[in-house]
Amino acid sequence: MNDRPNVEYGDPQMALPNEILRSVVGSGVHGIAIEGTDDHDEMGVYIEPPEYIFSIAKHRSDYIWRTQPEGERSHHGDIDLVLYSLNKFLRLAVKGNPTVLLPLFAPESELVIVTPLGLELRELRSAVLSQQAVERFLGYLHSQHERMLGQSKRNVPNRPELIEKYGWDVKYGSHALRLAYQGFEIAAAGTLTLPLVETQRERVLAVKRGEIPQAEVSAEIIEIRDQTRALLDSGRCQLPLTADISAITDWSVSAHRRHWGW
């Protein structure tokens, strides 16, 4: 796809033929990509063959293909593909991982691969969402907010070109605000709208373009975070505390058996 050496982990001969679902993720599926600046991200799910499930030998439970080495920042034109085994995907989804939830809620226009089992997996999205997912969104929001303020104690990369241009990393700000909107929607409405609704999309894009002062962005993030926290703490969030593990497990067993022809 380009003239740089690609990075690959896992077994494509096993993962790719057994995919049941793949969608665009990242800024594209949120509707906040800026032409000429963003990379392209896709995430999918495959069903491992029985010899992987029952083997005593250890196997990777994902397949990764990137145009940049691990730890290197992606740029415009770069591609990131991550495929998870169904078991790993479900374990991450029931914990509310914000990125892993995206293929379940992505609009049909952003689906790259979808089989009948993939459609069934998407129909499990209401069983996956929980208050634990909201907590996970708040956790990711906190991390991105710290980074936008330059307060993170972790050794995380920043974007010196953005700091030079705007005085702060507006991309971290756009991530934090998006997560705030989405966490509140999950807590209040029990769903995740993709792409973002138009008013939110325009607001996040304005942040990403450096059109809104850092202090104003930070205040909005804190306000929405506090509203979400209030929904959880007051008991007004109608979501269950945790995902419906029983229903998800029953479907997973059935999906594996049918994929294998058992």
Backbone as CSV, one residue per row, in Angstrom:
resi,resn,N_x,N_y,N_z,CA_x,CA_y,CA_z,C_x,C_y,C_z
1,MET,0.820,-1.201,0.000,0.000,0.000,0.000,0.862,1.263,0.000
2,ASN,2.120,1.157,0.412,3.079,2.240,0.312,4.464,1.624,0.225
3,ASP,5.490,2.466,0.139,6.844,1.935,-0.054,7.599,1.742,1.241
4,ARG,6.932,1.889,2.391,7.582,1.657,3.676,7.357,0.223,4.127
5,PRO,8.273,-0.332,4.919,8.050,-1.682,5.436,6.845,-1.698,6.379
6,ASN,5.979,-2.664,6.185,4.798,-2.774,7.020,5.103,-3.610,8.259
7,VAL,4.297,-3.428,9.300,4.446,-4.161,10.553,3.287,-5.130,10.665
8,GLU,3.602,-6.381,10.978,2.555,-7.402,11.034,2.808,-8.326,12.216
9,TYR,1.751,-8.578,12.978,1.791,-9.525,14.087,0.614,-10.474,13.933
10,GLY,0.828,-11.718,14.286,-0.246,-12.689,14.195,-0.230,-13.433,12.876
11,ASP,-1.247,-14.268,12.693,-1.309,-15.176,11.552,-2.422,-14.756,10.605
12,PRO,-2.104,-14.089,9.493,-3.151,-13.664,8.561,-3.869,-14.835,7.899
13,GLN,-3.156,-15.980,7.746,-3.772,-17.138,7.110,-4.883,-17.734,7.974
14,MET,-4.838,-17.473,9.272,-5.878,-17.939,10.171,-6.938,-16.863,10.392
15,ALA,-6.492,-15.616,10.636,-7.432,-14.560,11.020,-8.303,-14.083,9.864
16,LEU,-7.693,-13.761,8.747,-8.448,-13.129,7.659,-9.571,-14.005,7.092
17,PRO,-9.340,-15.306,6.851,-10.437,-16.115,6.305,-11.580,-16.357,7.291
18,ASN,-11.343,-16.080,8.573,-12.349,-16.372,9.594,-13.006,-15.117,10.165
19,GLU,-12.833,-13.993,9.478,-13.465,-12.752,9.927,-14.982,-12.836,9.820
20,ILE,-15.645,-12.252,10.821,-17.106,-12.153,10.769,-17.574,-10.702,10.780
21,LEU,-16.681,-9.785,11.162,-17.074,-8.376,11.235,-15.821,-7.512,11.174
22,ARG,-15.916,-6.435,10.394,-14.852,-5.428,10.388,-15.475,-4.092,10.033
23,SER,-15.046,-3.044,10.734,-15.554,-1.708,10.432,-14.436,-0.691,10.490
24,VAL,-14.698,0.453,9.911,-13.830,1.605,10.110,-13.986,2.053,11.557
25,VAL,-12.883,2.413,12.192,-12.928,2.977,13.542,-12.155,4.298,13.503
26,GLY,-11.773,4.809,14.652,-11.026,6.057,14.671,-11.876,7.240,14.267
27,SER,-11.212,8.312,13.851,-11.910,9.559,13.562,-12.916,9.411,12.431
28,GLY,-12.668,8.460,11.529,-13.578,8.276,10.404,-14.979,7.896,10.836
29,VAL,-15.094,6.937,11.741,-16.416,6.481,12.149,-17.104,7.494,13.061
30,HIS,-16.312,8.338,13.740,-16.901,9.383,14.585,-17.366,10.577,13.756
31,GLY,-16.927,10.641,12.503,-17.292,11.768,11.657,-16.438,12.998,11.891
32,ILE,-15.245,12.815,12.453,-14.409,13.979,12.793,-13.047,13.921,12.105
33,ALA,-12.954,13.164,11.028,-11.703,13.135,10.275,-11.543,14.449,9.520
34,ILE,-10.322,14.952,9.478,-10.006,16.143,8.704,-9.181,15.695,7.509
35,GLU,-9.686,15.958,6.338,-9.052,15.471,5.112,-7.596,15.934,5.038
36,GLY,-6.750,14.976,4.734,-5.337,15.299,4.569,-4.520,15.240,5.834
37,THR,-5.167,14.908,6.974,-4.421,14.882,8.240,-4.541,13.567,8.983
38,ASP,-5.639,12.843,8.822,-5.885,11.661,9.649,-5.465,10.380,8.943
39,ASP,-5.093,9.388,9.761,-4.804,8.067,9.221,-6.115,7.295,9.083
40,HIS,-6.017,6.029,8.682,-7.202,5.196,8.470,-7.119,3.983,9.381
41,ASP,-8.130,3.801,10.222,-8.145,2.712,11.191,-9.318,1.775,10.927
42,GLU,-9.047,0.474,11.018,-10.099,-0.530,10.920,-9.931,-1.537,12.045
43,MET,-11.048,-2.071,12.536,-11.035,-3.100,13.569,-12.028,-4.185,13.187
44,GLY,-11.636,-5.427,13.448,-12.511,-6.532,13.097,-12.443,-7.672,14.100
45,VAL,-13.257,-8.679,13.815,-13.399,-9.830,14.699,-13.346,-11.098,13.861
46,TYR,-12.598,-12.082,14.339,-12.554,-13.372,13.663,-12.812,-14.482,14.683
47,ILE,-13.225,-15.633,14.184,-13.449,-16.788,15.050,-12.303,-17.764,14.869
48,GLU,-11.619,-18.048,15.949,-10.483,-18.966,15.903,-10.948,-20.390,15.590
49,PRO,-10.117,-21.160,14.901,-10.445,-22.571,14.672,-10.366,-23.344,15.985
50,PRO,-11.003,-24.506,16.062,-11.030,-25.255,17.329,-9.644,-25.618,17.842
51,GLU,-8.684,-25.862,16.938,-7.341,-26.226,17.400,-6.665,-25.071,18.135
52,TYR,-7.090,-23.834,17.889,-6.589,-22.691,18.648,-7.273,-22.611,20.011
53,ILE,-8.572,-22.864,20.023,-9.349,-22.756,21.263,-8.921,-23.819,22.271
54,PHE,-8.729,-25.053,21.781,-8.509,-26.174,22.690,-7.047,-26.569,22.842
55,SER,-6.157,-25.938,22.087,-4.747,-26.289,22.155,-4.141,-25.876,23.497
56,ILE,-3.197,-26.678,23.986,-2.478,-26.304,25.204,-1.348,-25.328,24.872
57,ALA,-1.014,-25.206,23.582,-0.007,-24.230,23.164,-0.633,-22.845,23.132
58,LYS,0.178,-21.824,23.385,-0.322,-20.458,23.375,-0.319,-19.896,21.964
59,HIS,-1.381,-19.182,21.620,-1.489,-18.527,20.324,-1.875,-17.061,20.544
60,ARG,-1.450,-16.212,19.640,-1.929,-14.826,19.680,-3.439,-14.806,19.484
61,SER,-4.086,-13.896,20.160,-5.543,-13.768,20.015,-5.894,-12.502,19.248
62,ASP,-4.943,-12.043,18.426,-5.214,-10.888,17.574,-4.330,-10.954,16.336
63,TYR,-4.662,-10.108,15.384,-3.849,-9.937,14.183,-3.740,-8.442,13.936
64,ILE,-2.509,-7.947,13.761,-2.270,-6.513,13.615,-1.452,-6.269,12.360
65,TRP,-1.893,-5.311,11.577,-1.151,-4.896,10.379,-1.108,-3.376,10.372
66,ARG,0.104,-2.819,10.357,0.280,-1.373,10.430,1.320,-0.926,9.407
67,THR,1.189,0.324,8.993,2.209,0.895,8.127,3.288,1.635,8.915
68,GLN,3.106,1.715,10.241,4.124,2.323,11.093,4.532,1.330,12.170
69,PRO,5.800,1.345,12.592,6.232,0.459,13.672,5.490,0.751,14.971
70,GLU,5.430,-0.237,15.837,4.774,-0.078,17.134,5.405,1.081,17.893
71,GLY,4.553,1.943,18.436,5.034,3.079,19.193,5.265,4.327,18.369
72,GLU,5.284,4.175,17.039,5.464,5.335,16.169,4.110,5.966,15.866
73,ARG,4.085,7.290,15.804,2.846,7.988,15.492,2.436,7.726,14.055
74,SER,1.130,7.552,13.852,0.598,7.421,12.508,0.324,8.801,11.933
75,HIS,0.446,8.899,10.623,0.234,10.162,9.929,-0.779,9.945,8.810
76,HIS,-1.096,11.024,8.109,-2.017,10.928,6.988,-1.527,9.870,6.002
77,GLY,-2.428,8.992,5.593,-2.086,7.939,4.649,-1.699,6.633,5.301
78,ASP,-1.403,6.666,6.603,-1.070,5.429,7.308,-2.335,4.613,7.575
79,ILE,-2.152,3.305,7.711,-3.273,2.388,7.931,-2.987,1.532,9.151
80,ASP,-3.965,1.426,10.006,-3.903,0.536,11.168,-5.057,-0.446,11.083
81,LEU,-4.737,-1.734,11.072,-5.752,-2.781,11.090,-5.530,-3.647,12.307
82,VAL,-6.559,-3.801,13.126,-6.499,-4.672,14.295,-7.683,-5.627,14.229
83,LEU,-7.399,-6.919,14.269,-8.437,-7.941,14.331,-8.289,-8.694,15.643
84,TYR,-9.399,-8.901,16.333,-9.394,-9.657,17.582,-10.138,-10.970,17.399
85,SER,-9.671,-11.994,18.101,-10.481,-13.206,18.179,-11.788,-12.848,18.859
86,LEU,-12.821,-13.608,18.582,-14.129,-13.316,19.164,-14.059,-13.300,20.688
87,ASN,-13.355,-14.257,21.274,-13.247,-14.302,22.735,-12.600,-13.028,23.288
88,LYS,-11.492,-12.614,22.679,-10.809,-11.420,23.168,-11.668,-10.181,22.953
89,PHE,-12.302,-10.096,21.795,-13.155,-8.954,21.497,-14.271,-8.821,22.530
90,LEU,-14.928,-9.925,22.850,-16.034,-9.873,23.805,-15.549,-9.511,25.204
91,ARG,-14.387,-10.019,25.585,-13.850,-9.668,26.912,-13.592,-8.169,27.015
92,LEU,-13.073,-7.576,25.941,-12.827,-6.135,25.941,-14.133,-5.349,25.857
93,ALA,-15.079,-5.852,25.078,-16.342,-5.138,24.884,-17.154,-5.065,26.167
94,VAL,-17.226,-6.174,26.913,-18.054,-6.162,28.123,-17.459,-5.255,29.196
95,LYS,-16.167,-4.940,29.089,-15.551,-3.990,30.007,-15.800,-2.545,29.575
96,GLY,-16.344,-2.380,28.355,-16.673,-1.042,27.881,-15.559,-0.323,27.176
97,ASN,-14.565,-1.050,26.655,-13.474,-0.401,25.931,-14.054,0.472,24.809
98,PRO,-13.827,1.787,24.838,-14.480,2.678,23.876,-14.193,2.361,22.418
99,THR,-12.967,1.951,22.103,-12.645,1.650,20.709,-13.249,0.325,20.268
100,VAL,-13.227,-0.665,21.140,-13.739,-1.989,20.793,-15.256,-1.965,20.559
101,LEU,-15.954,-1.050,21.205,-17.403,-0.957,21.010,-17.781,-0.449,19.620
102,LEU,-16.873,0.218,18.933,-17.218,0.898,17.693,-17.775,-0.014,16.604
103,PRO,-17.199,-1.201,16.333,-17.793,-2.048,15.285,-19.236,-2.479,15.578
104,LEU,-19.623,-2.461,16.853,-20.991,-2.843,17.207,-21.985,-1.741,16.874
105,PHE,-21.521,-0.500,16.847,-22.412,0.638,16.648,-22.148,1.399,15.356
106,ALA,-21.122,1.028,14.620,-20.787,1.732,13.386,-21.953,1.661,12.400
107,PRO,-22.209,2.735,11.658,-23.266,2.682,10.634,-22.898,1.693,9.539
108,GLU,-23.894,1.201,8.844,-23.648,0.189,7.807,-22.664,0.682,6.760
109,SER,-22.661,1.980,6.492,-21.763,2.537,5.478,-20.300,2.376,5.849
110,GLU,-20.012,2.157,7.143,-18.629,2.030,7.601,-18.224,0.578,7.835
111,LEU,-19.105,-0.367,7.480,-18.767,-1.781,7.633,-17.966,-2.240,6.426
112,VAL,-16.834,-2.856,6.692,-15.967,-3.364,5.628,-16.294,-4.825,5.340
113,ILE,-16.501,-5.604,6.398,-16.881,-7.014,6.307,-17.970,-7.274,7.325
114,VAL,-19.028,-7.949,6.919,-20.055,-8.364,7.880,-20.721,-9.630,7.343
115,THR,-20.654,-10.694,8.119,-21.279,-11.964,7.785,-22.544,-12.104,8.631
116,PRO,-23.347,-13.140,8.390,-24.524,-13.340,9.262,-24.154,-13.397,10.749
117,LEU,-23.048,-14.047,11.095,-22.625,-14.063,12.494,-22.192,-12.674,12.946
118,GLY,-21.607,-11.917,12.044,-21.238,-10.550,12.370,-22.458,-9.694,12.660
119,LEU,-23.532,-9.902,11.902,-24.782,-9.191,12.169,-25.336,-9.567,13.538
120,GLU,-25.264,-10.848,13.866,-25.731,-11.280,15.185,-24.902,-10.640,16.295
121,LEU,-23.593,-10.544,16.079,-22.728,-9.912,17.068,-23.137,-8.460,17.278
122,ARG,-23.437,-7.754,16.202,-23.863,-6.354,16.326,-25.189,-6.238,17.085
123,GLU,-26.024,-7.253,16.957,-27.303,-7.232,17.660,-27.151,-7.438,19.163
124,LEU,-25.953,-7.837,19.594,-25.678,-8.005,21.025,-25.310,-6.689,21.712
125,ARG,-25.274,-5.597,20.964,-24.736,-4.360,21.537,-25.488,-3.894,22.786
126,SER,-26.795,-4.095,22.831,-27.522,-3.666,24.024,-27.160,-4.516,25.234
127,ALA,-26.769,-5.777,25.016,-26.363,-6.646,26.120,-24.964,-6.299,26.618
128,VAL,-24.198,-5.624,25.790,-22.812,-5.293,26.126,-22.722,-4.028,26.980
129,LEU,-23.588,-3.045,26.691,-23.497,-1.770,27.405,-23.910,-1.909,28.860
130,SER,-23.210,-1.182,29.710,-23.480,-1.242,31.146,-22.905,0.007,31.803
131,GLN,-23.162,0.149,33.091,-22.556,1.253,33.825,-21.037,1.101,33.868
132,GLN,-20.570,-0.130,33.812,-19.114,-0.347,33.748,-18.537,0.277,32.485
133,ALA,-19.278,0.209,31.379,-18.821,0.848,30.145,-18.738,2.359,30.309
134,VAL,-19.719,2.940,30.974,-19.696,4.383,31.216,-18.463,4.748,32.041
135,GLU,-18.186,3.957,33.065,-16.995,4.206,33.889,-15.729,4.142,33.044
136,ARG,-15.695,3.217,32.108,-14.517,3.110,31.246,-14.375,4.358,30.363
137,PHE,-15.485,4.867,29.834,-15.426,6.095,29.053,-14.906,7.249,29.907
138,LEU,-15.376,7.333,31.150,-14.907,8.395,32.044,-13.414,8.257,32.315
139,GLY,-12.936,7.025,32.423,-11.512,6.805,32.639,-10.677,7.258,31.458
140,TYR,-11.113,6.897,30.261,-10.398,7.329,29.059,-10.465,8.848,28.921
141,LEU,-11.628,9.427,29.215,-11.796,10.871,29.168,-10.781,11.556,30.091
142,HIS,-10.667,11.055,31.301,-9.731,11.638,32.274,-8.301,11.607,31.737
143,SER,-7.923,10.495,31.146,-6.578,10.354,30.607,-6.309,11.355,29.486
144,GLN,-7.267,11.487,28.548,-7.095,12.417,27.438,-7.117,13.872,27.918
145,HIS,-7.956,14.144,28.919,-8.036,15.496,29.469,-6.712,15.888,30.127
146,GLU,-6.129,14.980,30.884,-4.821,15.244,31.486,-3.773,15.539,30.426
147,ARG,-3.800,14.773,29.363,-2.806,14.954,28.305,-2.997,16.292,27.592
148,MET,-4.254,16.687,27.364,-4.487,17.973,26.695,-4.005,19.133,27.562
149,LEU,-4.039,18.934,28.892,-3.585,19.974,29.811,-2.091,19.870,30.115
150,GLY,-1.455,18.830,29.577,-0.041,18.625,29.843,0.240,18.174,31.255
151,GLN,-0.740,17.505,31.879,-0.619,17.095,33.281,-0.392,15.602,33.456
152,SER,-0.323,14.853,32.370,-0.182,13.413,32.486,1.184,13.062,33.073
153,LYS,1.178,12.131,34.021,2.419,11.672,34.636,3.048,10.534,33.830
154,ARG,2.308,10.058,32.844,2.839,8.986,32.006,3.675,9.571,30.883
155,ASN,4.580,8.758,30.381,5.416,9.178,29.266,4.646,8.953,27.972
156,VAL,3.799,9.912,27.629,2.960,9.775,26.444,3.424,10.758,25.383
157,PRO,3.259,10.378,24.119,3.707,11.283,23.056,2.778,12.486,22.933
158,ASN,3.351,13.626,22.612,2.526,14.763,22.257,2.826,15.128,20.807
159,ARG,2.195,16.143,20.353,2.355,16.553,18.964,2.935,17.960,18.967
160,PRO,4.262,18.067,18.922,4.909,19.375,19.044,4.437,20.372,17.996
161,GLU,4.046,19.857,16.821,3.592,20.776,15.778,2.275,21.455,16.163
162,LEU,1.421,20.718,16.914,0.164,21.313,17.367,0.409,22.290,18.513
163,ILE,1.296,21.919,19.427,1.608,22.807,20.549,2.243,24.100,20.039
164,GLU,3.097,23.990,19.032,3.712,25.188,18.456,2.663,26.071,17.778
165,LYS,1.695,25.435,17.130,0.700,26.189,16.372,-0.384,26.785,17.255
166,TYR,-0.862,25.978,18.250,-2.026,26.401,19.034,-1.708,26.666,20.508
167,GLY,-0.540,26.226,20.966,-0.197,26.384,22.367,-0.581,25.199,23.225
168,TRP,-1.281,24.235,22.646,-1.678,23.015,23.363,-2.056,21.963,22.333
169,ASP,-2.140,20.717,22.797,-2.427,19.604,21.887,-3.936,19.497,21.678
170,VAL,-4.404,20.104,20.593,-5.844,20.158,20.337,-6.422,18.780,20.013
171,LYS,-5.585,17.859,19.564,-6.101,16.531,19.245,-6.498,15.790,20.506
172,TYR,-5.697,15.904,21.569,-6.111,15.327,22.845,-7.418,15.981,23.319
173,GLY,-7.545,17.266,23.104,-8.768,17.955,23.484,-9.979,17.442,22.738
174,SER,-9.825,17.190,21.443,-10.953,16.676,20.658,-11.327,15.276,21.105
175,HIS,-10.332,14.451,21.442,-10.614,13.102,21.941,-11.376,13.167,23.267
176,ALA,-10.917,14.035,24.173,-11.539,14.124,25.487,-12.980,14.604,25.382
177,LEU,-13.229,15.596,24.546,-14.588,16.111,24.397,-15.503,15.070,23.753
178,ARG,-14.993,14.365,22.745,-15.799,13.302,22.125,-16.171,12.242,23.146
179,LEU,-15.202,11.797,23.925,-15.469,10.790,24.952,-16.483,11.290,25.970
180,ALA,-16.427,12.573,26.288,-17.402,13.148,27.227,-18.814,13.053,26.652
181,TYR,-18.977,13.471,25.401,-20.285,13.384,24.750,-20.794,11.946,24.731
182,GLN,-19.921,11.030,24.356,-20.355,9.649,24.172,-20.634,8.953,25.496
183,GLY,-19.811,9.205,26.503,-20.064,8.623,27.808,-21.394,9.082,28.371
184,PHE,-21.698,10.373,28.198,-22.981,10.886,28.683,-24.137,10.238,27.925
185,GLU,-24.011,10.080,26.616,-25.094,9.471,25.836,-25.354,8.034,26.284
186,ILE,-24.293,7.282,26.514,-24.478,5.901,26.965,-25.192,5.870,28.306
187,ALA,-24.770,6.741,29.227,-25.382,6.764,30.553,-26.831,7.222,30.505
188,ALA,-27.116,8.199,29.648,-28.456,8.791,29.623,-29.428,8.047,28.726
189,ALA,-28.923,7.522,27.599,-29.824,6.933,26.603,-29.570,5.459,26.346
190,GLY,-28.475,4.904,26.857,-28.198,3.495,26.674,-27.826,3.114,25.258
191,THR,-27.237,4.041,24.516,-26.806,3.746,23.157,-25.615,4.616,22.808
192,LEU,-25.047,4.373,21.628,-23.902,5.132,21.144,-24.166,5.496,19.692
193,THR,-24.304,6.779,19.414,-24.611,7.250,18.063,-23.331,7.493,17.286
194,LEU,-23.217,6.836,16.141,-22.078,7.032,15.248,-22.581,7.315,13.838
195,PRO,-22.022,8.336,13.182,-21.075,9.311,13.735,-21.750,10.192,14.775
196,LEU,-20.979,11.070,15.399,-21.539,12.002,16.366,-22.682,12.799,15.749
197,VAL,-23.659,13.177,16.569,-24.716,14.047,16.067,-24.081,15.354,15.600
198,GLU,-24.755,16.042,14.687,-24.126,17.145,13.966,-23.577,18.238,14.876
199,THR,-24.333,18.650,15.877,-23.854,19.735,16.744,-22.589,19.324,17.494
200,GLN,-22.555,18.091,17.963,-21.370,17.610,18.671,-20.202,17.439,17.704
201,ARG,-20.495,16.926,16.529,-19.447,16.717,15.529,-18.772,18.043,15.175
202,GLU,-19.575,19.064,14.949,-19.016,20.364,14.598,-18.204,20.957,15.751
203,ARG,-18.680,20.724,16.963,-17.963,21.239,18.129,-16.600,20.554,18.267
204,VAL,-16.579,19.231,18.132,-15.316,18.498,18.244,-14.361,18.894,17.116
205,LEU,-14.892,19.055,15.914,-14.039,19.485,14.805,-13.464,20.879,15.047
206,ALA,-14.265,21.755,15.636,-13.767,23.095,15.943,-12.614,23.027,16.937
207,VAL,-12.723,22.131,17.925,-11.623,21.926,18.869,-10.396,21.400,18.122
208,LYS,-10.610,20.446,17.278,-9.510,19.805,16.546,-8.802,20.804,15.620
209,ARG,-9.550,21.797,15.149,-8.959,22.822,14.274,-8.362,23.979,15.062
210,GLY,-8.418,23.896,16.402,-7.828,24.935,17.231,-8.631,26.209,17.295
211,GLU,-9.935,26.116,17.075,-10.784,27.304,17.024,-11.387,27.678,18.376
212,ILE,-11.206,26.834,19.398,-11.801,27.080,20.707,-10.674,27.099,21.743
213,PRO,-10.664,28.086,22.640,-9.593,28.166,23.640,-9.551,26.927,24.529
214,GLN,-8.364,26.581,24.953,-8.169,25.396,25.785,-9.030,25.448,27.049
215,ALA,-9.076,26.606,27.718,-9.828,26.714,28.968,-11.312,26.455,28.745
216,GLU,-11.844,26.909,27.636,-13.256,26.687,27.330,-13.534,25.208,27.063
217,VAL,-12.636,24.582,26.354,-12.784,23.151,26.082,-12.729,22.365,27.383
218,SER,-11.759,22.691,28.218,-11.608,21.991,29.488,-12.845,22.150,30.358
219,ALA,-13.412,23.347,30.416,-14.605,23.588,31.230,-15.786,22.768,30.723
220,GLU,-15.917,22.655,29.408,-17.022,21.874,28.844,-16.846,20.392,29.161
221,ILE,-15.631,19.901,29.051,-15.356,18.499,29.364,-15.723,18.198,30.816
222,ILE,-15.308,19.070,31.716,-15.590,18.869,33.140,-17.087,18.914,33.416
223,GLU,-17.793,19.824,32.770,-19.239,19.933,32.975,-19.962,18.653,32.544
224,ILE,-19.618,18.138,31.366,-20.279,16.921,30.873,-19.873,15.724,31.715
225,ARG,-18.610,15.669,32.100,-18.161,14.587,32.984,-18.964,14.572,34.275
226,ASP,-19.161,15.730,34.861,-19.901,15.817,36.122,-21.374,15.428,35.939
227,GLN,-21.953,15.767,34.799,-23.331,15.366,34.524,-23.438,13.844,34.413
228,THR,-22.447,13.249,33.771,-22.432,11.782,33.634,-22.253,11.121,34.985
229,ARG,-21.313,11.668,35.771,-21.073,11.132,37.115,-22.336,11.214,37.968
230,ALA,-23.082,12.300,37.822,-24.315,12.471,38.595,-25.358,11.433,38.207
231,LEU,-25.447,11.103,36.923,-26.387,10.068,36.494,-26.060,8.729,37.145
232,LEU,-24.779,8.402,37.193,-24.365,7.134,37.783,-24.594,7.125,39.298
233,ASP,-24.172,8.182,39.949,-24.212,8.204,41.415,-25.620,8.342,41.973
234,SER,-26.521,8.929,41.199,-27.890,9.123,41.679,-28.806,7.936,41.400
235,GLY,-28.311,6.966,40.622,-29.145,5.825,40.262,-30.074,6.092,39.100
236,ARG,-29.916,7.241,38.429,-30.803,7.571,37.303,-30.369,6.916,35.997
237,CYS,-29.181,6.356,35.959,-28.752,5.618,34.775,-29.479,4.276,34.750
238,GLN,-30.169,3.991,33.658,-30.989,2.790,33.563,-30.211,1.547,33.130
239,LEU,-28.953,1.704,32.832,-28.151,0.553,32.418,-27.868,-0.357,33.607
240,PRO,-27.706,-1.665,33.352,-27.290,-2.568,34.441,-25.860,-2.247,34.857
241,LEU,-25.484,-2.739,36.028,-24.133,-2.476,36.519,-23.080,-3.093,35.613
242,THR,-23.348,-4.287,35.115,-22.405,-4.985,34.240,-23.144,-5.525,33.021
243,ALA,-22.375,-5.917,32.022,-22.947,-6.493,30.802,-23.641,-7.818,31.109
244,ASP,-24.503,-8.241,30.193,-25.232,-9.500,30.345,-24.318,-10.653,29.924
245,ILE,-23.455,-11.056,30.833,-22.433,-12.065,30.517,-23.069,-13.384,30.097
246,SER,-24.162,-13.780,30.740,-24.804,-15.055,30.425,-25.284,-15.090,28.980
247,ALA,-25.985,-14.049,28.553,-26.497,-14.007,27.175,-25.354,-13.945,26.168
248,ILE,-24.338,-13.181,26.480,-23.203,-13.043,25.565,-22.442,-14.354,25.458
249,THR,-22.266,-15.050,26.574,-21.574,-16.335,26.555,-22.354,-17.368,25.763
250,ASP,-23.663,-17.426,25.978,-24.493,-18.378,25.227,-24.364,-18.143,23.735
251,TRP,-24.400,-16.877,23.327,-24.280,-16.592,21.896,-22.889,-16.957,21.391
252,SER,-21.857,-16.656,22.159,-20.492,-16.946,21.730,-20.284,-18.440,21.504
253,VAL,-20.779,-19.262,22.413,-20.671,-20.718,22.252,-21.367,-21.151,20.973
254,SER,-22.577,-20.640,20.766,-23.339,-20.993,19.564,-22.624,-20.532,18.299
255,ALA,-22.064,-19.318,18.322,-21.390,-18.779,17.142,-20.160,-19.610,16.786
256,HIS,-19.375,-19.996,17.780,-18.209,-20.836,17.516,-18.642,-22.167,16.883
257,ARG,-19.642,-22.803,17.457,-20.096,-24.094,16.945,-20.586,-23.984,15.496
258,ARG,-21.361,-22.942,15.212,-21.885,-22.805,13.866,-20.790,-22.455,12.865
259,HIS,-19.831,-21.648,13.281,-18.725,-21.307,12.382,-17.902,-22.554,12.040
260,TRP,-17.745,-23.428,13.026,-16.981,-24.657,12.804,-17.797,-25.737,12.103
261,GLY,-19.101,-25.543,12.009,-19.961,-26.564,11.414,-20.272,-27.695,12.342
262,TRP,-20.239,-27.430,13.656,-20.535,-28.469,14.642,-22.033,-28.468,14.975
